[in-house]
Amino acid sequence: MYIRELRVRNYLVHQDTSITLSPLTVLVGPQGGGKSALFDAMLNFSMVSRGSLRQAFGPYPYSFNATKHRAASRVARIGYRVAMSRTREADEHFVYEIDYTQTGMSEDAPTYTIPNERVTKQPGNVVLFDRADPDRYPITRGVELENDRSLFAAVRQAELADRQLETDELLAYCTEQISRFNKFRLDPLVLAQPSRLPDPSRSAAPRLGYHGEDLSATLYHLNETKDPTLEAIVEKIAAVDPQFTGFEFNAVGTERTAFSARYSDARQLVPSVRLSSGTLIYVGLITLVSTSNRPPVLMIEEPENGLTPQAVKSFYAAVRALAFNENVEQRSQVLLSSHSPYVICEAWNGEDRDFIHQVKVVDGRAHVRKFSEVIAQQGIQLRRDNIGQRTLLGLVNAEEIMAGYLA
């Protein structure tokens, strides 16, 4: 699945934010600038697209009223406009628009409504659904539309119940993929913990959670099923630490497994709980982007934390290879948020650079612009390559821009 464009209205600091996404999108900017809030908005869109609005919010401070932009009026709605397709190259895509609001003031038992929802297929501008006249469209036959349940959520519910639907194939595909969106901020303490022991002959392959849950189970499953992905993971880790040779696993009690890192030097075997934080984060990141059951849209927050510049460079290369894989079925769209000048330099000095965006707060609302515009508008002088064709971003300039001195 591929998200082409995203517009967010009245979600946290994003009063009205529009961004064109790429296979790999890098978001940079100061703390509190809205990078994580944009990821949270995408997760909220995922929740709204797979369940009722009541499931997308919780009690204060996770309630609708606490989430809505502080400067928005009392009648303002949270809303999204998302253009999506099966792949980046596909001409066929559709534009989905939804606005929703809390209609009951009770925080204990809030009620919600969706006053606007519309699906338009492109090219051709064919309307597949409009909540203003829902019975007009065949797609509504067989689904249970409700005031607080989106069309996407209704379609997903019908599919899980194996009901026959008169629905567009691309729309059905996207409703399934949207439900798998996820955000990651890996925590070395979580990565090091034992995991529930999977049964490779029966259970589906485990996958990492938000903080890196189930890393041990994921590696164990790859090992037991002789998945070549494990060999690729080992090679990437060994490229950063040449003495690393692989993993070994041991049972913890009767239902859990833990892993150790095997080295060719005097370290021999190092249990996961004794590995450095940087090593654990790098192992987790490489495993996340290498396994086949990862989400179609990956949002990764500050992957550079705890990593050496060499590890950052290696991880960025792995992410880029994932986002631009020649095999469409093996791609994932990746969004990175970062404060690292190393990440910015790797991105800027690569083959293209239009996927780098600065996110910062201006007058209380998030403002997104391409990083190339920041360079141009501030008159920042960059050195050129040996043949004078491309400007190159150095660490000093990257650090000054991130610190706010040049931007």
N, C-alpha and C positions, 0 to 999 in steps of 0.2 A: 504494500500500500504506500501511496505517496501523497503527502500534504503539499499542495502548491502554494496556497495563500491562507493566511489566518488573520481574522479581525476579531479583536476582543473588546467588549464594551462594559465598563463599570465593574470590572472584576479586580478587587484590591486596588493597586496603584494604577492599573491600566484602565483609564477612563475611556479612551478610544485609541487603541493600538492596532496598527496594521503592519504585517511583515510578510514578505515573499520568502518562502523557505527553499532551501536547496537540499540535495542529497545529504550534504554535510553542512550544518549551520553552526557558526561559532558566535556566541553572545559574550561580549566583554563589557566592562563598565564598573563603576564604584559599587561598594556594598550598599544594599538598600535601593539599588537603582531599578529593580523590577525584573531581573533575570529569573530568579526562582519563582516569582509571582506569575511570570508567563508560563513556566512549566506547570505550576499549580492550576492555571486556567485551562491548559490542555488536558490535565487530569480531570478537572471538573467537567469539561466537555465530554470526556470519555464516560464519566459516571452518568451524566444526563442522557447519554446515548445508549446506555445499557440497563438502566433501572429508572425508578420513579425519582422525581425531584426530592422527595423526602429522604432518599438514600444518599443524595449528593451533599447533604448538609447535616450538621450535628448540633448539639447545644452550644451556646456561647462559650468560647470565641470562634466557633466554627459554624455559626449560624449564617443564614442568608444576609441578615441585616449587618452582621459584623464583617461579612465578605464584600458587600457592595461598596463601591468607591465612596469615600467619605464626603466628597463634594457633590455627589449625585443627589438629585431631588428625591423626595419621598416616593414619587411615582415612577422613577427611573427603573429600568429593567437591566438585568445582566443578559448579555447576548453574544452570539458568535456568528461569524460568516466564514465558512470553510470551503475552499475549493480542493477537491481530492480526486485522485485517479488510481488505477491499479499500478502503473509505473510512471516514471518521469517522462518516458518517451511517448506514452499513449496520448492520442488526440482526444479520445473519449474520456470525459470527466463530468462531474456534476458539482454544483454549488449548493451548499446546504446552509440555510439561515434559521436561527432560532432565537427567540427572546423569551425570557420567563421572569416571573416575579412572585414574591410572597404576598398572598392576599389576606391571610389571617395574621393578626399581630401576636398571637400567642407563641412564645418561644418553646413551650412544652409540647404543643401539638399544632405546629404551623401548617397552613395550607398553601398550595402553590397553583399557579395557572400558567399556561403557555399561550399568550395572545397572538403570537406570530411564529409560524413555522412553514418553511417553503423549501422544496427541492426542485432544482432546475438542471436538466441534463444538457451538456454541451458536447459538440457543436450542435446548433439548431435551436437552442433556447427553448427546449421542450419542458414544460412544467409537469413533473411527475406527481407532485403533491402540494397542496396549499391548505393549511388549516382553516382558512377563511371559508372554504367550501369543500370539506373533506370527502363527502360522499360522491363527489364528481369523479374521483380517481380510482381506478381498479386496484391500486396498491393497498387501499384500506380494507379490501375484502379479506376476511380471515384474520385480521389483527384486532386487538382490543385497545382502541384509542381511549385515553383518559385525559382529563384536564391537566394532570401533573405527570403524564408519561409521554415522552416524545415519540415521534413516528419510528425513529431508529430503535428505541427501546422496545416498542411494540413489535416491530419486525423481528428483533432478536429473540424476544419472548416466544413468538410463534414458531421460529425456527427450532428453538430448544425443545418445544413441545411437538415437533415433527408435523406441524400443520402445513398443508399445501397452500402456497401463496402465489398470487399473481403479482410478482414483483420483478423489478429489473435486476439482472444478474450482477451488475457492478454495484448496485446499492446493497444487495444482500451480502456481497463480499466485504464491502466497507463496514457494514454494521458489525460483522464478526471481528474484523481487524481492529476497529476502534476500541473494542472492549479489552484489548490486550495492551493498550498504551501503558507505559510505566516510567517512573522516574527513579534515578539511582544516585545515592550519595553513600559510597561504601565506607564502612566503619571497620577498622582492623580488629577491634575487640569482637565484633560479630563474625567477621570472616574466619577468625581463629577457632570459633566454637565448634564442637562436634555437631553432627546433623543426624536426623532420623535415618536409619539404615534403609535404603530403597531396595526393592526387589526388582532387579533388571529384567526378569522374565515376565513380570506382571505389570508393574507400575510404569507410568509414563516417566520420561526423563525429568529429573528435578530441574529447577531453574532458580537463579539467584533472586533474592528479594531486594527490597529497597535499600537496606543497609548491608546486603551481602549475605543474607541468611541462606543456608543450605549449600555453601561452597563445597564442604566436604562431601555431601551427598552427590553433588553434580560431578565432581572429579571421580568419585568412586563409581558412579554409573558409567561414565565414559571408559574407565579402566575395565570394568567387568564385561562390557559389551564390545570391547576391542575397537572402540570408535577411533578412527584416525584423527579426529579432532584433538584428542589428548596429546598425540605426538606433535601436532602443530603448536599446541599451547606450550609444551615442554621446550620446543625449539625457540619460541619467542622469549621465554624466560631465560633460557641459556644464552641468548644473544646479549642480554643485559648482564647476566651473572654467569660467566663461562663455566664455573665449577658446579653449577646446578645440573643434575642428570635426570631427575624425575621425582615421582611421588611414591610413597608407600602408605598403606592404610592399616588401621587397627581398630578392633571393636572396642567400644566404650559401653560396658554393661551388655545388655542383650539386644538393644534396639537402636543403638547409635554407632556412628563411625566417625573417626577423626583421621586426619592426614598428617604426614610428615614430609619434609623436603629432603631429598637425597642429594648429597654433594660428593664430589670426587676427592676433596681434600680432607683435612683432619676433622672437619665438622661431621662428616658421615651422615647421620640422620638427625634432623632438627624438627621436633614436634611443632605443629602449627602455632601453639600458644607461646613458643619461644622464638618465632620468627620476628623480624623487625616489622614495624608498622608499614614502612614503605614497600617491603617485599610482599606482605599480605595484600596491600592495596593493588600492587601491580599484578599479582596472581589473579585477584578478583576481577580486575578490569579486563585482562586478556581473556579470562574464562568467559566473562559476560559477552564480549564482542565476537567470540569464536564459536560458541555453542549454537546449534541450529534452532532451538526453541525460544530464542530471544524474541522480544516484542518487535513488531514491524516498525514502530517508532520508538527510538531510545532517547531518553533525556538524561544526560549525565552531568551532575553538578560537580564542579571543581575537581576534575580527575587528577590534577597535578599535585594535590595535597600529599606530601610525604615522598614524592618521587624525585629521583635525580633527573637532571636535564636529559641524560641518555634514555632513561625510562620514559620520560615525557615524549621524546622524539619517537621512540619505538611504538608507544601506545597510539600516538597520533597517526603514524603510518598504518597501523592495524585498523584504526577507525576509518581512515580514508579508503583503504582497500575494501572494507565492508560496504561503505556507502556507494562506491563506484564499481562494485563487482560486476564483471561481464555477465555472469549468470544472474538474471533478474530474480530468480527464486531464492538466491542466497544473499540478497541485499537487505539491509535495514536502513531506514532514514535516521540520521543521528543529529541530535542537537546537543551542543556542549556549552556550558556556562563556565567561564574561567576568569581568574584574575592574574593568570601567569603570563609574564612577558615571553616565556619560552613557547607557550602555546600560540600566542599571537604571532610571533615571528615565524613559527613553522607554518601557520596558516597563510600569512601574508606572502611569504617568500616561496610558496608552492606554485603549482601550475596556474591557479586562478585565485581570486581573492574577493569576489563579490559576495561571498557567503558569510563574511565577517560583519557583524553589526554591533554598534555601541548602544547600550541600554542605560539610560540615566533619567533621574527625576528632574523635571523642569516645572516650577510653579505647582508642585504637588501632584503631577501626573507623569507617568512614564513616557519617555520620548525615545523612539527607535530611529536610528539612521545608520546608513552603511559606514563602515570604518574608513573607507576611501574618502567619503565626504568629510569626515573629521580631519583627515590628513590635509585635504585640499583647502578647507575653510580656515584652518588654523595656520596655513602657510608653512607647514612643517617641511623642512628640507631633508630629503632622504638621498642616500648615495645610490648610484646606478651600478648595474652589473658591468662586467668587463667590456661588453659591446655597446653599453649605453642605452639599452632598450627597456630595461625594467628597473623600477626603483626598488630598493631593498630596505627592509626595516631591521634595524639593529636593536640589541637588547637595551641600550641606553635610552633610545627614543621610546621604545615600548614601555619601559619602566616609567618614564616621565609622563607619557600619555595616561597610563593607568593611575599614576599618582595625582593627576589633575593639573600638572604644571603646564602641559601643552594643550589641554583640551578643556 
